Amino acid sequence: MHILHNYSLKSLNTFGLDSLAKQFIILNNVSQLETIATILHNNNLNYFVLGGGSNVILPPLYNGYVIHNCLYGIEMLNQDDNFYYVNVRAGENWDNFVAITLNNKWYGLENLSLIPGTVGATPIQNIGAYGVEVKDFIASVEVFDLQDNCIKHISNSECQFSYRHSIFKTTNRFIVISVVFKLLIQAKLVTSYGDLATKLATITNFTASDLRQAVISIRQQKLPDPKIIGNVGSFFHNPILENFQVMQLKQLYPNLPVYPLDNNRSKVSAGWLIDNLGLKGFKLGNVGVYAKQALVLVNYAAATQNEIINFATMIQDKVYQQYQIQLNIEPIIMR
Ligand SMILES: Cc1cc2nc3c(=O)[nH]c(=O)nc-3n(C[C@H](O)[C@H](O)[C@H](O)COP(=O)(O)OP(=O)(O)OC[C@H]3O[C@@H](n4cnc5c(N)ncnc54)[C@H](O)[C@@H]3O)c2cc1C
């Protein structure tokens, strides 16, 4: 197995940060995993798995091992009355896979179209968009457990999924090898979310593929393309508040968008909170709030990890001062 040294990660992270990995390994065969585990144990070094780099804020030098997941393959396993079960290796591009599901009439993932990154990262933060979360379509996750040195299958309930969260965010002992998706045989389209409903209202008898195209078109209008301007999508989670707090806020800010979560709690739009402070388009040095979407921070030139964190802290402080709400950062800050 080849270990590369001082390897540049600039083209492997969508924020476009200049970052060197002290050691870099391309994982393209499951048989490498035991050797990787031995190297990591023997040297007691930092490590992380890098997929598409679309949810990480990298340091100028990562003093440890970066394991770049390049495991590929898509395999239909079986079906029951309601679902097809499809095993997908972690390195597959997520949006390519979503396109493949629709070509095969496997339904459920259409609202998650055009989210950058790899399949293996989707369970990590339980990706979600337009009223759908990936957790509802994951049967199990195959991992290599670096602690017990073996392959394991983690069931959906063991993944402990919640809003942008899972067990994989609480430990880095697991390298995701593949994900088994359970995809609907009969499409059940989720169309109620904001702009999507408006967009689809113009199409009669729309299909899952129309829904995918609508999502793609909305995302292309609203979100910056990382190939053109560095970003990691939403930079902050939508805060989850008790409903009585939401009611108090709504009295002060009637236009604040609210998304009910359960009987007692709702999510409120972090983007709206930032936008309402007049920060859309605000720029300081190399970092700024995207002019078309206040939830997205962008790298205008040669931003560094520190610059981004300082900018994000400033936004968090302003939001707290105005609304007494603490915003949490969504991407993973690698140290
Ligand atoms: C323009 C844009 C739009 C976005 N829109 C959305 C959105 O709508 N919804 C949403 O939820 N997210 C969104 N994101 C965030 C991001 O695309 C997702 O979180 C995506 O799943 C990250 O995939 P990745 O392969 O790039 O992960 P990376 O950034 O490479 O890694 C993210 C984390 O997962 C870990 N990881 C990655 N692969 C593995 C593996 N195989 N095993 C173990 N750990 C692993 C990494 O160590 C890291 O902690 C957006 C990002 C961008 C740039």
The ligand as an SDF file (V2000), in Angstrom:
LIG
                    3D

 53 58  0  0  0  0  0  0  0  0999 V2000
  -22.8670   23.2750   -2.3380 C   0  0  0  0  0  0  0  0  0  0  0  0
  -23.1130   22.3270   -1.1970 C   0  0  0  0  0  0  0  0  0  0  0  0
  -24.4150   21.9780   -0.8700 C   0  0  0  0  0  0  0  0  0  0  0  0
  -24.6590   21.0870    0.1900 C   0  0  0  0  0  0  0  0  0  0  0  0
  -25.9630   20.7630    0.4720 N   0  0  0  0  0  0  0  0  0  0  0  0
  -26.2270   19.9040    1.4840 C   0  0  0  0  0  0  0  0  0  0  0  0
  -27.5830   19.5570    1.7890 C   0  0  0  0  0  0  0  0  0  0  0  0
  -28.5230   19.9930    1.1470 O   0  0  0  0  0  0  0  0  0  0  0  0
  -27.8100   18.7010    2.8110 N   0  0  0  0  0  0  0  0  0  0  0  0
  -26.7830   18.1630    3.5490 C   0  0  0  0  0  0  0  0  0  0  0  0
  -27.0710   17.3760    4.4680 O   0  0  0  0  0  0  0  0  0  0  0  0
  -25.4910   18.4680    3.2630 N   0  0  0  0  0  0  0  0  0  0  0  0
  -25.1910   19.3180    2.2670 C   0  0  0  0  0  0  0  0  0  0  0  0
  -23.8900   19.6500    1.9830 N   0  0  0  0  0  0  0  0  0  0  0  0
  -22.8040   19.1000    2.8200 C   0  0  0  0  0  0  0  0  0  0  0  0
  -22.1110   17.8430    2.2240 C   0  0  0  0  0  0  0  0  0  0  0  0
  -22.2600   17.7940    0.8360 O   0  0  0  0  0  0  0  0  0  0  0  0
  -22.6410   16.5400    2.8200 C   0  0  0  0  0  0  0  0  0  0  0  0
  -22.4820   16.5420    4.2150 O   0  0  0  0  0  0  0  0  0  0  0  0
  -21.9350   15.3150    2.2260 C   0  0  0  0  0  0  0  0  0  0  0  0
  -22.5600   14.1300    2.6650 O   0  0  0  0  0  0  0  0  0  0  0  0
  -20.4450   15.2490    2.5720 C   0  0  0  0  0  0  0  0  0  0  0  0
  -19.8660   14.2370    1.7760 O   0  0  0  0  0  0  0  0  0  0  0  0
  -18.3120   14.1600    1.5070 P   0  0  0  0  0  0  0  0  0  0  0  0
  -18.0450   12.8620    0.8480 O   0  0  0  0  0  0  0  0  0  0  0  0
  -17.8700   15.3720    0.8030 O   0  0  0  0  0  0  0  0  0  0  0  0
  -17.7610   14.1320    3.0030 O   0  0  0  0  0  0  0  0  0  0  0  0
  -16.4120   14.7820    3.5500 P   0  0  0  0  0  0  0  0  0  0  0  0
  -16.5440   16.2540    3.5650 O   0  0  0  0  0  0  0  0  0  0  0  0
  -15.2410   14.2050    2.8790 O   0  0  0  0  0  0  0  0  0  0  0  0
  -16.4540   14.2440    5.0630 O   0  0  0  0  0  0  0  0  0  0  0  0
  -17.4370   14.7080    5.9530 C   0  0  0  0  0  0  0  0  0  0  0  0
  -17.2960   13.9350    7.2700 C   0  0  0  0  0  0  0  0  0  0  0  0
  -17.6200   12.5570    7.0560 O   0  0  0  0  0  0  0  0  0  0  0  0
  -16.5040   11.7270    7.3750 C   0  0  0  0  0  0  0  0  0  0  0  0
  -16.4770   10.6500    6.3820 N   0  0  0  0  0  0  0  0  0  0  0  0
  -16.5510   10.8000    5.0320 C   0  0  0  0  0  0  0  0  0  0  0  0
  -16.5330    9.5870    4.4450 N   0  0  0  0  0  0  0  0  0  0  0  0
  -16.4350    8.6740    5.4320 C   0  0  0  0  0  0  0  0  0  0  0  0
  -16.3470    7.2460    5.4690 C   0  0  0  0  0  0  0  0  0  0  0  0
  -16.3660    6.5120    4.3490 N   0  0  0  0  0  0  0  0  0  0  0  0
  -16.2220    6.6420    6.6780 N   0  0  0  0  0  0  0  0  0  0  0  0
  -16.2130    7.3650    7.8260 C   0  0  0  0  0  0  0  0  0  0  0  0
  -16.2800    8.7130    7.8550 N   0  0  0  0  0  0  0  0  0  0  0  0
  -16.4030    9.3540    6.6750 C   0  0  0  0  0  0  0  0  0  0  0  0
  -15.2920   12.6320    7.2950 C   0  0  0  0  0  0  0  0  0  0  0  0
  -14.2140   12.1320    8.0870 O   0  0  0  0  0  0  0  0  0  0  0  0
  -15.8650   13.9300    7.8210 C   0  0  0  0  0  0  0  0  0  0  0  0
  -15.9350   13.8760    9.2310 O   0  0  0  0  0  0  0  0  0  0  0  0
  -23.5870   20.5420    0.9180 C   0  0  0  0  0  0  0  0  0  0  0  0
  -22.2680   20.8890    0.5870 C   0  0  0  0  0  0  0  0  0  0  0  0
  -22.0370   21.7710   -0.4580 C   0  0  0  0  0  0  0  0  0  0  0  0
  -20.6290   22.1230   -0.8240 C   0  0  0  0  0  0  0  0  0  0  0  0
  1  2  1  0
  2  3  1  0
  2 52  2  0
  3  4  2  0
  4  5  1  0
  4 50  1  0
  5  6  2  0
  6  7  1  0
  6 13  1  0
  7  8  2  0
  7  9  1  0
  9 10  1  0
 10 11  2  0
 10 12  1  0
 12 13  2  0
 13 14  1  0
 14 15  1  0
 14 50  1  0
 15 16  1  0
 16 17  1  0
 16 18  1  0
 18 19  1  0
 18 20  1  0
 20 21  1  0
 20 22  1  0
 22 23  1  0
 23 24  1  0
 24 25  2  0
 24 26  1  0
 24 27  1  0
 27 28  1  0
 28 29  2  0
 28 30  1  0
 28 31  1  0
 31 32  1  0
 32 33  1  0
 33 34  1  0
 33 48  1  0
 34 35  1  0
 35 36  1  0
 35 46  1  0
 36 37  1  0
 36 45  1  0
 37 38  2  0
 38 39  1  0
 39 40  1  0
 39 45  2  0
 40 41  1  0
 40 42  2  0
 42 43  1  0
 43 44  2  0
 44 45  1  0
 46 47  1  0
 46 48  1  0
 48 49  1  0
 50 51  2  0
 51 52  1  0
 52 53  1  0
M  END
$$$$
